[in-house]
Amino acid sequence: MDEATIAYYDKNAVSISDKYENVNMSFMQKKLVSYLPENGNILEIGSGSGRDAAFFVSEGFNVTVVDPSKGMLRKAAELHPELCAKMHCCSLLSKKTTLCLRKVQGSFANSLDNAYSR
């Protein structure tokens, strides 16, 4: 994600999070759960407001979230404090990708890029 886009998300994190949180994704979330191993590890790339990560945590999954926007991560932490310990701010398309991935440790059977929810 380029710097201008990250800046946009940082500046508009409150309104964007409000929009994301008000979209009912329960059908898609439940459908995804049916394909995932029980209590598995999920790496959610582009976690946004944390809506989906919080759902998967409530379903017993161990979720690590990554988002390049500090503003979105702050809002996600406010809305879903259960995610705080597993949040990482970085863009997987940046020059700092290797540093980011060193922080994100674990074996992930599943990776969600959140594209389904937009």
N, C-alpha and C positions, 0 to 999 in steps of 0.2 A: 504494500500500500504506500502510495507516495505521501510526502510530507503535507501537501495541501489537503489531501483527503483526511489524513490524521488530524490536522488542525481543525477541519470542519467538524469531525466527530467530537473532538475535545470541546469545542465551543458550544456545540448543540447537544451535548450528552443528556441533559435533562429532558428536552423535548423528544429526542430520538428514543430514549429509554421508555418514556411514557407511551409512545406509539408501539414499540415492541411489546411491552408488557400487556397492552390492551388487545393484542391479536391472539385469538384462541387457536393454539396449535396442538390441542390435546389429541386430536385424531392422528396427526402426523407423529407426535411424540410416542403415543401408544403403539403405533405401527412400527416405529423404529425399535422400540423395546422388544418387540416380538422377534427381531432378528439378532439381538445382542445376547451374548452369554450372561447368565445371571451373575450379578455382583461384579461385573467386569470393570476394567479400567477404560475410561474414555478421555481422549484429548480433544477438547473442543477448540478449534481454531476460529477466531472471530466471534468471541463469546458475547459481544454486545452488552445488553442489559443483564445478562446472566439468567434470563428466563428459562432457557432450555437446560442449561447446566443444573440449575436448582431443581428442575423437574427430575432429571436423571439421578441426582443425589437422593431425592425423596423416594426414588424407586430402588435404592440400594447400590447404585453404581458409585465408583470412585472416580470423580471427575476433576481433571485439571483444565483450567481455562487459560487461553492465550488471546490477547487482543492488543493491537498496537496503540490504542487510544487510552491514555491515562484517565481521561475524563469519563470514558465509558466504564472502565474498571472501577473507578471511585463510585459511580452510580450503581454498578452491579453489587459492590460491597455493601452499599447502603441498603439496597433492596433485598439482597440475599446474603446476609452475613456468614452463612454456613459455607460460602465459597472462598472466604478471605484467605485461608491457609494455602489454597491451591491456585492462586492467581499470578499470572506472569504478563508483564507488559513488554511486548516486542512484536515486530513485524517479521514474519517468516520470509519475506521477500527483501529484507534489508541486508546491508553489509554486515550487520551484527547478528545474523541468523545463527551462526555457530555458538556465539555467547548465549543467545536465548535458549537454544536447545540444550546447552549444558545445565541451565537452570531447571529445565523441564525434564526431570528424571523419572524413569519408570518404563514399564513395558505396557504398551497400549495395543490391545487387540482391536480397538475401534477408534476411529478419528472422524469427528464431525466437523465439517467446515461451515456449517450454518447456512449454506446456500439454499436449503430447502425452505427456510423460513422467511425469505424476502420476497 
